[in-house]
Amino acid sequence: MKIKTAEFVISNTDVSKCPKDNLPEYAFIGRSNVGKSSLINMLTNHKSLAKTSGKPGKTQLINHFIINQNWFLVDLPGYGYASVSKDKRKTFQSFIRDYFNKRMQLACTFVLVDSRHSPQKIDLDFMEFLGTNGIAFCIIFTKADKLNKSTLPKNIANYKKELLTYWEELPPYFISSSTDKTGRDEILDFIQNVNESMK
């Protein structure tokens, strides 16, 4: 898939105000500081479509971007270690839950996981929430360029082993790096295939 246009549409915390267009949506979510904004900018070939920051928790709204005028990329707030108050974290959880429960247009959720770390309970719990609610998801292992060629496959093998203690089969997964664009074509081709299957 070639990205010809990528435009910001709306930010909000009220799911009822999300776009009414009946276009497929792909949500991106992960622990704070997992590299989500950098990944979105890499996928769309925009340097600043999604706001990047050294400070975790920059994304605090549901952000809709329309891609090629035929599907939405949705940037959701990170969960976990964002330096925001407990009250704000509860608000995140509330409208994020609303988003997943109410957006019938949601075609797939990409759960971003830092490939440098061992499986984190908060990620596994979130995937369990998606699975329990019948929400299709894929995993994107980010920051692959930060690991050497022998460590990366070991870390991913460990993650897969951990997942298989909870799941009968693994969800689709991708390995990515925003720095060298690893995984870009594979992720965009996956989205294109899902879009075509929904026609």
VEXMI-814785 format. One line per field, with one value per residue: residue number from 1; x, y, z of N, C-alpha, C, CB in turn; chain. Coordinates in nm, 3 decimals, decimal comma. Glycine has a CB too. Example, Ala and Ser with C-alpha at 12.3 -4.5 7.8 and 13.67 -1.06 7.14 Angstrom:
BEGIN
nr	[1|2];
n_east	[1,319|1,285];
n_north	[-0,569|-0,225];
n_up	[0,780|0,708];
ca_east	[1,230|1,367];
ca_north	[-0,450|-0,106];
ca_up	[0,780|0,714];
c_east	[1,320|1,290];
c_north	[-0,330|0,003];
c_up	[0,780|0,787];
cb_east	[1,131|1,408];
cb_north	[-0,447|-0,060];
cb_up	[0,905|0,572];
kette	[A|A];
This chain:
BEGIN
nr	[1|2|3|4|5|6|7|8|9|10|11|12|13|14|15|16|17|18|19|20|21|22|23|24|25|26|27|28|29|30|31|32|33|34|35|36|37|38|39|40|41|42|43|44|45|46|47|48|49|50|51|52|53|54|55|56|57|58|59|60|61|62|63|64|65|66|67|68|69|70|71|72|73|74|75|76|77|78|79|80|81|82|83|84|85|86|87|88|89|90|91|92|93|94|95|96|97|98|99|100|101|102|103|104|105|106|107|108|109|110|111|112|113|114|115|116|117|118|119|120|121|122|123|124|125|126|127|128|129|130|131|132|133|134|135|136|137|138|139|140|141|142|143|144|145|146|147|148|149|150|151|152|153|154|155|156|157|158|159|160|161|162|163|164|165|166|167|168|169|170|171|172|173|174|175|176|177|178|179|180|181|182|183|184|185|186|187|188|189|190|191|192|193|194|195|196|197|198|199];
n_east	[0,084|0,053|0,095|-0,083|-0,221|-0,250|-0,431|-0,514|-0,814|-0,994|-0,982|-1,078|-1,250|-1,483|-1,658|-1,887|-1,854|-1,674|-1,567|-1,838|-1,830|-1,849|-1,604|-1,327|-1,141|-0,823|-0,672|-0,410|-0,222|-0,051|0,187|0,292|0,551|0,635|0,696|0,496|0,396|0,612|0,616|0,367|0,413|0,619|0,489|0,307|0,463|0,504|0,654|0,554|0,289|0,167|0,207|0,523|0,721|0,965|0,864|0,664|0,318|0,210|0,002|-0,330|-0,584|-0,844|-0,735|-0,811|-0,703|-0,735|-0,660|-0,548|-0,803|-0,973|-0,955|-0,930|-0,671|-0,619|-0,504|-0,444|-0,449|-0,158|-0,112|-0,037|0,264|0,240|0,305|0,079|-0,205|-0,381|-0,655|-0,678|-0,578|-0,778|-0,982|-0,878|-0,889|-1,164|-1,272|-1,123|-1,205|-1,474|-1,438|-1,342|-1,557|-1,768|-1,709|-1,797|-1,677|-1,418|-1,156|-0,918|-0,688|-0,374|-0,143|0,119|0,441|0,737|1,023|1,253|1,210|1,113|0,807|0,542|0,315|0,106|0,073|0,001|-0,236|-0,393|-0,413|-0,557|-0,798|-0,881|-0,908|-1,103|-1,320|-1,363|-1,220|-1,039|-0,686|-0,341|0,009|0,269|0,606|0,815|1,098|1,305|1,553|1,714|1,821|2,055|2,119|2,099|1,976|1,720|1,547|1,546|1,418|1,164|1,087|1,066|0,852|0,647|0,633|0,542|0,289|0,159|0,099|-0,134|-0,294|-0,449|-0,361|-0,126|-0,165|-0,145|0,178|0,420|0,746|0,912|1,078|1,105|1,314|1,465|1,263|1,178|0,938|0,738|0,622|0,505|0,313|0,143|0,061|-0,082|-0,297|-0,411|-0,493|-0,686|-0,870|-0,952|-1,071|-1,297|-1,462];
n_north	[-0,120|0,220|0,525|0,794|1,018|1,160|1,271|1,474|1,441|1,453|1,504|1,369|1,285|1,160|0,900|0,904|1,122|1,055|1,004|0,965|0,834|0,534|0,383|0,153|0,115|0,135|0,079|0,202|0,120|0,108|0,048|0,340|0,531|0,345|0,393|0,466|0,702|0,765|0,537|0,561|0,796|0,704|0,501|0,652|0,823|1,081|1,344|1,461|1,386|1,240|1,340|1,342|1,275|1,305|1,270|1,043|0,962|1,154|1,142|1,193|1,172|1,040|1,008|1,068|0,993|1,031|0,812|0,801|0,867|0,653|0,487|0,484|0,574|0,528|0,686|0,600|0,677|0,594|0,321|0,253|0,364|0,642|0,978|1,096|1,201|0,981|1,008|1,101|0,876|0,693|0,810|0,780|0,498|0,462|0,596|0,470|0,206|0,243|0,314|0,071|-0,095|0,020|0,105|0,001|0,009|-0,065|-0,239|-0,370|-0,394|-0,269|-0,375|-0,237|-0,339|-0,319|-0,442|-0,486|-0,567|-0,810|-1,008|-0,806|-0,769|-0,582|-0,547|-0,807|-0,836|-0,643|-0,747|-0,974|-0,857|-0,759|-1,003|-1,137|-0,978|-1,021|-0,873|-0,814|-0,837|-0,744|-0,784|-0,549|-0,551|-0,317|-0,092|-0,251|-0,204|-0,145|-0,370|-0,645|-0,885|-1,143|-1,123|-1,013|-1,216|-1,402|-1,264|-1,227|-1,490|-1,567|-1,409|-1,511|-1,769|-1,713|-1,602|-1,824|-1,967|-1,866|-1,838|-2,021|-2,004|-1,793|-1,439|-1,251|-1,107|-0,837|-0,713|-0,420|-0,107|0,228|0,382|0,264|0,188|-0,075|-0,329|-0,166|-0,198|-0,451|-0,415|-0,220|-0,358|-0,563|-0,417|-0,325|-0,570|-0,653|-0,445|-0,490|-0,738|-0,671|-0,545];
n_up	[0,000|-0,085|0,079|0,010|0,102|0,426|0,683|0,962|1,150|1,383|1,740|2,048|2,360|2,370|2,258|2,103|1,945|1,756|1,411|1,180|0,944|0,763|0,755|0,760|1,064|1,223|1,515|1,721|1,995|2,312|2,578|2,757|2,610|2,423|2,167|1,990|1,857|1,692|1,532|1,398|1,253|1,091|0,943|0,796|0,655|0,749|0,926|1,155|1,207|1,415|1,751|1,890|2,180|2,442|2,681|2,847|2,785|2,621|2,429|2,489|2,406|2,188|1,874|1,542|1,217|0,871|0,613|0,286|0,216|0,261|0,487|0,848|1,068|1,403|1,681|1,999|2,356|2,548|2,778|3,123|3,229|3,214|3,305|3,452|3,648|3,880|3,851|3,586|3,456|3,510|3,363|3,105|3,089|3,096|2,860|2,667|2,695|2,626|2,359|2,243|2,294|2,156|1,893|1,601|1,358|1,389|1,262|1,322|1,593|1,675|1,894|2,056|2,148|2,332|2,200|2,340|2,596|2,848|2,857|2,967|3,235|3,216|2,940|2,863|3,007|2,882|2,623|2,688|2,765|2,512|2,371|2,526|2,474|2,211|2,019|1,737|1,707|1,648|1,713|1,742|1,751|1,870|1,814|1,714|1,607|1,817|1,920|1,895|1,630|1,732|1,982|1,941|1,806|2,018|2,227|2,115|2,078|2,346|2,420|2,262|2,367|2,624|2,564|2,461|2,682|2,763|2,540|2,273|2,014|1,840|1,790|1,478|1,415|1,400|1,328|1,404|1,327|1,378|1,307|1,095|0,930|0,929|0,887|0,790|0,525|0,554|0,758|0,643|0,414|0,533|0,642|0,403|0,289|0,475|0,445|0,178|0,207|0,340|0,166];
ca_east	[0,000|0,120|0,023|-0,087|-0,264|-0,271|-0,480|-0,579|-0,959|-1,054|-0,938|-1,179|-1,259|-1,622|-1,667|-2,002|-1,812|-1,581|-1,624|-1,955|-1,804|-1,844|-1,476|-1,255|-1,047|-0,713|-0,629|-0,273|-0,217|0,057|0,237|0,355|0,693|0,666|0,733|0,375|0,389|0,718|0,570|0,261|0,476|0,694|0,395|0,238|0,564|0,493|0,745|0,487|0,144|0,140|0,299|0,622|0,774|1,047|0,785|0,556|0,181|0,178|-0,130|-0,431|-0,713|-0,865|-0,698|-0,844|-0,639|-0,788|-0,550|-0,589|-0,948|-1,056|-0,952|-0,884|-0,570|-0,661|-0,396|-0,506|-0,355|-0,082|-0,151|0,079|0,349|0,230|0,316|-0,044|-0,269|-0,464|-0,787|-0,668|-0,561|-0,911|-1,055|-0,824|-0,943|-1,307|-1,305|-1,061|-1,298|-1,590|-1,398|-1,337|-1,689|-1,872|-1,672|-1,822|-1,589|-1,282|-1,120|-0,810|-0,610|-0,232|-0,088|0,263|0,520|0,879|1,093|1,371|1,172|1,042|0,662|0,493|0,179|0,007|0,046|-0,071|-0,371|-0,466|-0,446|-0,664|-0,920|-0,922|-0,952|-1,228|-1,426|-1,373|-1,165|-0,924|-0,566|-0,208|0,115|0,384|0,724|0,881|1,239|1,387|1,690|1,790|1,872|2,138|2,048|2,074|1,888|1,583|1,467|1,531|1,314|1,034|1,055|1,021|0,719|0,554|0,619|0,456|0,153|0,099|0,048|-0,268|-0,368|-0,435|-0,277|-0,073|-0,217|-0,041|0,269|0,513|0,866|0,924|1,171|1,074|1,439|1,503|1,137|1,149|0,799|0,641|0,549|0,426|0,196|0,052|0,002|-0,183|-0,415|-0,473|-0,560|-0,808|-0,964|-1,007|-1,158|-1,420|-1,543];
ca_north	[0,000|0,349|0,630|0,916|1,128|1,129|1,398|1,475|1,466|1,498|1,450|1,385|1,179|1,114|0,809|0,941|1,229|1,002|1,016|0,881|0,762|0,389|0,337|0,070|0,182|0,056|0,148|0,177|0,142|0,036|0,112|0,470|0,531|0,226|0,438|0,465|0,818|0,749|0,432|0,617|0,888|0,623|0,434|0,748|0,907|1,218|1,363|1,510|1,361|1,212|1,417|1,262|1,344|1,225|1,254|0,948|1,007|1,271|1,122|1,182|1,177|0,953|1,088|1,006|1,041|0,959|0,772|0,777|0,892|0,530|0,419|0,567|0,533|0,584|0,693|0,597|0,704|0,481|0,278|0,213|0,447|0,783|1,062|1,173|1,168|0,860|1,043|1,102|0,739|0,632|0,864|0,708|0,362|0,469|0,623|0,365|0,092|0,282|0,307|-0,068|-0,157|0,085|0,136|-0,113|0,023|-0,109|-0,360|-0,440|-0,315|-0,302|-0,358|-0,216|-0,397|-0,288|-0,570|-0,497|-0,609|-0,936|-0,985|-0,725|-0,807|-0,486|-0,579|-0,935|-0,810|-0,569|-0,843|-1,059|-0,776|-0,761|-1,138|-1,165|-0,900|-1,056|-0,765|-0,862|-0,757|-0,790|-0,728|-0,491|-0,540|-0,193|-0,062|-0,367|-0,159|-0,129|-0,501|-0,711|-0,987|-1,265|-1,096|-0,987|-1,338|-1,464|-1,189|-1,253|-1,630|-1,567|-1,348|-1,608|-1,877|-1,661|-1,589|-1,957|-2,021|-1,808|-1,842|-2,145|-1,971|-1,658|-1,341|-1,207|-1,009|-0,770|-0,657|-0,287|-0,005|0,357|0,440|0,215|0,155|-0,218|-0,366|-0,072|-0,258|-0,565|-0,364|-0,154|-0,462|-0,631|-0,329|-0,328|-0,699|-0,651|-0,353|-0,556|-0,850|-0,616|-0,484];
ca_up	[0,000|-0,085|0,151|-0,073|0,188|0,567|0,736|1,093|1,141|1,509|1,868|2,152|2,461|2,364|2,145|2,019|1,854|1,656|1,276|1,149|0,819|0,784|0,699|0,856|1,153|1,278|1,636|1,767|2,139|2,379|2,699|2,735|2,570|2,342|2,033|1,907|1,768|1,591|1,439|1,314|1,158|0,996|0,854|0,709|0,589|0,799|1,040|1,277|1,206|1,557|1,834|1,962|2,298|2,532|2,804|2,826|2,812|2,538|2,370|2,594|2,339|2,072|1,757|1,414|1,095|0,755|0,525|0,147|0,210|0,265|0,617|0,959|1,165|1,531|1,780|2,133|2,467|2,603|2,912|3,205|3,312|3,181|3,425|3,471|3,775|3,881|3,797|3,441|3,409|3,515|3,248|2,988|3,088|3,067|2,720|2,584|2,702|2,544|2,218|2,199|2,305|2,074|1,754|1,512|1,241|1,422|1,187|1,390|1,688|1,681|2,029|2,043|2,257|2,319|2,178|2,428|2,730|2,868|2,860|3,077|3,274|3,169|2,799|2,857|3,057|2,780|2,517|2,739|2,752|2,371|2,336|2,597|2,412|2,069|1,938|1,660|1,729|1,609|1,796|1,673|1,836|1,830|1,850|1,679|1,575|1,942|1,961|1,795|1,551|1,809|2,096|1,896|1,794|2,150|2,300|2,055|2,110|2,485|2,425|2,202|2,463|2,732|2,511|2,439|2,809|2,780|2,414|2,196|1,898|1,847|1,694|1,384|1,475|1,311|1,391|1,344|1,373|1,317|1,261|0,961|0,859|0,933|0,913|0,732|0,414|0,602|0,832|0,548|0,329|0,615|0,645|0,270|0,272|0,557|0,377|0,059|0,249|0,395|0,059];
c_east	[0,088|0,033|0,030|-0,126|-0,284|-0,307|-0,544|-0,727|-1,014|-0,985|-1,051|-1,170|-1,399|-1,640|-1,781|-1,966|-1,708|-1,647|-1,736|-1,936|-1,791|-1,719|-1,405|-1,154|-0,943|-0,655|-0,488|-0,266|-0,102|0,094|0,299|0,503|0,733|0,708|0,616|0,370|0,493|0,678|0,464|0,319|0,555|0,600|0,335|0,333|0,548|0,582|0,671|0,336|0,098|0,248|0,392|0,678|0,863|0,973|0,669|0,420|0,139|0,038|-0,232|-0,573|-0,723|-0,839|-0,726|-0,768|-0,698|-0,674|-0,605|-0,740|-1,032|-1,040|-0,896|-0,774|-0,607|-0,549|-0,460|-0,404|-0,283|-0,133|-0,025|0,145|0,346|0,232|0,196|-0,109|-0,352|-0,601|-0,784|-0,654|-0,695|-0,996|-1,010|-0,893|-1,089|-1,334|-1,234|-1,152|-1,422|-1,557|-1,403|-1,474|-1,790|-1,836|-1,684|-1,731|-1,449|-1,252|-1,012|-0,739|-0,465|-0,182|0,064|0,335|0,667|0,958|1,212|1,338|1,106|0,892|0,619|0,347|0,075|-0,027|-0,038|-0,215|-0,454|-0,506|-0,558|-0,799|-0,972|-0,979|-1,086|-1,346|-1,437|-1,321|-1,037|-0,802|-0,442|-0,110|0,221|0,497|0,806|1,029|1,333|1,532|1,777|1,853|1,961|2,063|2,021|1,975|1,743|1,500|1,447|1,419|1,175|0,991|1,004|0,879|0,614|0,528|0,525|0,311|0,083|0,060|-0,094|-0,357|-0,345|-0,350|-0,235|-0,147|-0,108|0,052|0,367|0,631|0,893|1,037|1,135|1,198|1,474|1,384|1,112|1,001|0,696|0,556|0,458|0,299|0,095|-0,013|-0,106|-0,311|-0,487|-0,550|-0,689|-0,913|-1,031|-1,102|-1,292|-1,511|-1,661];
c_north	[0,125|0,449|0,757|1,037|1,077|1,260|1,380|1,511|1,523|1,432|1,469|1,273|1,120|1,029|0,846|1,052|1,184|1,009|0,917|0,801|0,613|0,330|0,252|0,151|0,084|0,134|0,106|0,215|0,062|0,107|0,246|0,451|0,407|0,264|0,446|0,581|0,808|0,645|0,486|0,713|0,814|0,558|0,530|0,839|1,055|1,232|1,399|1,493|1,332|1,284|1,323|1,345|1,249|1,197|1,158|1,010|1,127|1,260|1,103|1,185|1,065|1,039|1,011|1,074|0,963|0,937|0,737|0,793|0,766|0,446|0,513|0,498|0,605|0,572|0,705|0,625|0,578|0,444|0,249|0,327|0,595|0,866|1,155|1,124|1,041|0,888|1,044|0,962|0,666|0,679|0,796|0,573|0,363|0,493|0,528|0,242|0,120|0,268|0,162|-0,135|-0,104|0,107|0,012|-0,109|-0,032|-0,242|-0,440|-0,342|-0,363|-0,270|-0,350|-0,264|-0,366|-0,420|-0,590|-0,560|-0,747|-0,906|-0,912|-0,759|-0,711|-0,508|-0,706|-0,917|-0,738|-0,661|-0,936|-0,987|-0,778|-0,897|-1,172|-1,095|-0,922|-0,949|-0,815|-0,773|-0,826|-0,728|-0,667|-0,479|-0,420|-0,191|-0,179|-0,328|-0,144|-0,260|-0,561|-0,830|-1,116|-1,243|-1,079|-1,115|-1,410|-1,397|-1,219|-1,397|-1,642|-1,512|-1,446|-1,723|-1,836|-1,652|-1,724|-2,026|-1,971|-1,831|-1,974|-2,123|-1,825|-1,565|-1,309|-1,106|-0,956|-0,719|-0,523|-0,205|0,125|0,422|0,395|0,163|0,005|-0,240|-0,278|-0,137|-0,370|-0,518|-0,301|-0,256|-0,539|-0,548|-0,331|-0,457|-0,706|-0,561|-0,420|-0,670|-0,800|-0,554|-0,573];
c_up	[0,000|-0,011|0,067|0,010|0,330|0,636|0,874|1,075|1,271|1,628|1,968|2,254|2,465|2,239|2,051|1,920|1,753|1,518|1,250|1,020|0,847|0,717|0,803|0,936|1,204|1,396|1,675|1,915|2,199|2,507|2,664|2,702|2,491|2,200|1,937|1,808|1,657|1,487|1,344|1,211|1,052|0,895|0,752|0,631|0,625|0,920|1,168|1,273|1,349|1,639|1,910|2,078|2,377|2,662|2,779|2,856|2,731|2,478|2,482|2,537|2,236|1,949|1,628|1,300|0,978|0,656|0,388|0,127|0,218|0,391|0,722|1,038|1,295|1,633|1,918|2,242|2,514|2,741|2,992|3,276|3,276|3,310|3,436|3,600|3,764|3,824|3,645|3,386|3,408|3,398|3,120|2,977|3,049|2,919|2,624|2,580|2,617|2,396|2,169|2,202|2,204|1,928|1,667|1,389|1,265|1,354|1,258|1,484|1,684|1,822|2,017|2,169|2,231|2,311|2,271|2,562|2,733|2,874|2,986|3,107|3,218|3,021|2,787|2,904|2,952|2,664|2,560|2,732|2,609|2,333|2,399|2,530|2,261|1,975|1,869|1,687|1,674|1,708|1,704|1,775|1,787|1,869|1,822|1,650|1,699|1,989|1,853|1,734|1,627|1,923|2,054|1,881|1,927|2,229|2,246|2,081|2,254|2,498|2,371|2,300|2,577|2,685|2,500|2,569|2,835|2,657|2,342|2,071|1,906|1,751|1,592|1,453|1,372|1,393|1,324|1,404|1,301|1,258|1,120|0,880|0,846|0,964|0,846|0,623|0,461|0,675|0,736|0,454|0,404|0,619|0,511|0,247|0,352|0,492|0,258|0,097|0,303|0,289|0,022];
cb_east	[-0,095|0,149|0,081|-0,185|-0,394|-0,144|-0,581|-0,508|-1,033|-1,205|-0,806|-1,319|-1,221|-1,722|-1,685|-2,119|-1,756|-1,541|-1,516|-2,081|-1,675|-1,972|-1,387|-1,184|-1,122|-0,603|-0,727|-0,168|-0,352|0,179|0,339|0,337|0,780|0,543|0,837|0,252|0,408|0,852|0,515|0,157|0,568|0,777|0,283|0,145|0,555|0,344|0,845|0,520|0,108|0,140|0,221|0,737|0,659|1,179|0,732|0,576|0,167|0,283|-0,131|-0,414|-0,734|-1,011|-0,549|-0,996|-0,482|-0,906|-0,472|-0,547|-0,980|-1,024|-0,868|-1,000|-0,421|-0,790|-0,298|-0,573|-0,429|0,067|-0,244|0,180|0,488|0,102|0,447|-0,141|-0,357|-0,476|-0,832|-0,549|-0,460|-0,981|-1,036|-0,669|-0,925|-1,372|-1,268|-0,919|-1,339|-1,632|-1,255|-1,240|-1,743|-1,905|-1,528|-1,968|-1,579|-1,265|-1,074|-0,710|-0,668|-0,151|-0,132|0,293|0,496|0,928|1,140|1,431|1,079|1,091|0,587|0,508|0,168|0,059|0,179|0,000|-0,366|-0,382|-0,322|-0,635|-0,894|-0,804|-0,849|-1,218|-1,404|-1,515|-1,136|-0,956|-0,548|-0,173|0,177|0,349|0,808|0,810|1,248|1,329|1,685|1,698|1,756|2,273|2,126|2,206|1,935|1,585|1,533|1,664|1,342|1,037|1,180|1,116|0,716|0,611|0,756|0,506|0,156|0,195|0,142|-0,258|-0,328|-0,573|-0,350|0,075|-0,265|-0,105|0,345|0,443|0,990|0,793|1,321|1,011|1,552|1,607|1,139|1,239|0,775|0,713|0,647|0,510|0,240|0,128|0,111|-0,130|-0,374|-0,365|-0,468|-0,777|-0,891|-0,895|-1,088|-1,387|-1,457];
cb_north	[0,000|0,397|0,652|0,897|1,193|1,062|1,461|1,577|1,336|1,468|1,519|1,390|1,233|1,235|0,665|0,986|1,345|0,854|0,997|0,968|0,814|0,320|0,458|-0,045|0,248|0,026|0,119|0,258|0,104|0,023|0,021|0,561|0,541|0,133|0,347|0,469|0,948|0,709|0,311|0,690|0,986|0,516|0,370|0,833|0,891|1,254|1,471|1,656|1,241|1,056|1,508|1,215|1,397|1,297|1,391|0,825|1,039|1,288|1,000|1,294|1,314|0,888|1,129|1,012|1,024|1,039|0,652|0,636|0,966|0,445|0,288|0,601|0,569|0,514|0,814|0,462|0,767|0,514|0,154|0,144|0,399|0,812|1,143|1,158|1,283|0,806|1,181|1,188|0,664|0,665|1,017|0,691|0,296|0,580|0,766|0,327|0,063|0,427|0,365|-0,146|-0,138|0,215|0,192|-0,115|0,170|-0,122|-0,323|-0,501|-0,326|-0,223|-0,474|-0,068|-0,552|-0,200|-0,580|-0,360|-0,507|-1,009|-1,118|-0,574|-0,811|-0,343|-0,595|-1,041|-0,727|-0,451|-0,924|-1,102|-0,631|-0,725|-1,239|-1,123|-0,754|-1,086|-0,638|-0,865|-0,727|-0,751|-0,837|-0,350|-0,673|-0,074|-0,024|-0,440|-0,026|-0,074|-0,597|-0,759|-1,019|-1,319|-0,971|-0,913|-1,433|-1,457|-1,039|-1,226|-1,720|-1,485|-1,217|-1,663|-1,918|-1,523|-1,520|-2,045|-1,981|-1,659|-1,726|-2,199|-1,999|-1,658|-1,212|-1,143|-1,071|-0,654|-0,755|-0,212|-0,045|0,451|0,403|0,104|0,217|-0,289|-0,365|0,050|-0,311|-0,652|-0,260|-0,048|-0,559|-0,655|-0,185|-0,311|-0,814|-0,603|-0,227|-0,610|-0,933|-0,511|-0,458];
cb_up	[0,122|-0,230|0,295|-0,189|0,134|0,633|0,639|1,188|1,106|1,510|1,918|2,090|2,599|2,365|2,194|2,106|1,935|1,690|1,172|1,138|0,751|0,728|0,656|0,785|1,271|1,170|1,752|1,682|2,206|2,287|2,769|2,859|2,693|2,338|1,976|1,996|1,847|1,657|1,517|1,401|1,232|1,070|0,934|0,792|0,439|0,834|1,008|1,300|1,111|1,587|1,933|1,867|2,387|2,561|2,855|2,912|2,956|2,426|2,273|2,695|2,272|2,070|1,763|1,389|1,101|0,688|0,585|0,103|0,083|0,148|0,609|1,050|1,117|1,583|1,751|2,157|2,585|2,608|2,907|3,120|3,303|3,099|3,423|3,348|3,822|4,024|3,850|3,396|3,498|3,648|3,238|2,999|3,225|3,150|2,685|2,638|2,848|2,575|2,199|2,285|2,443|2,134|1,747|1,470|1,201|1,575|1,047|1,288|1,833|1,573|2,124|2,016|2,269|2,439|2,033|2,450|2,790|2,999|2,848|3,045|3,427|3,189|2,721|2,943|3,185|2,728|2,478|2,883|2,797|2,279|2,379|2,743|2,439|2,035|2,025|1,509|1,876|1,460|1,889|1,610|1,834|1,892|1,998|1,558|1,501|2,051|1,993|1,858|1,428|1,864|2,169|1,764|1,695|2,229|2,293|1,903|2,090|2,572|2,343|2,068|2,520|2,779|2,376|2,362|2,927|2,808|2,323|2,157|1,765|1,816|1,767|1,257|1,593|1,234|1,379|1,359|1,346|1,421|1,355|0,975|0,721|1,038|1,057|0,674|0,309|0,696|0,938|0,466|0,278|0,758|0,682|0,161|0,312|0,701|0,331|-0,028|0,357|0,499|-0,067];
kette	[A|A|A|A|A|A|A|A|A|A|A|A|A|A|A|A|A|A|A|A|A|A|A|A|A|A|A|A|A|A|A|A|A|A|A|A|A|A|A|A|A|A|A|A|A|A|A|A|A|A|A|A|A|A|A|A|A|A|A|A|A|A|A|A|A|A|A|A|A|A|A|A|A|A|A|A|A|A|A|A|A|A|A|A|A|A|A|A|A|A|A|A|A|A|A|A|A|A|A|A|A|A|A|A|A|A|A|A|A|A|A|A|A|A|A|A|A|A|A|A|A|A|A|A|A|A|A|A|A|A|A|A|A|A|A|A|A|A|A|A|A|A|A|A|A|A|A|A|A|A|A|A|A|A|A|A|A|A|A|A|A|A|A|A|A|A|A|A|A|A|A|A|A|A|A|A|A|A|A|A|A|A|A|A|A|A|A|A|A|A|A|A|A|A|A|A|A|A|A];
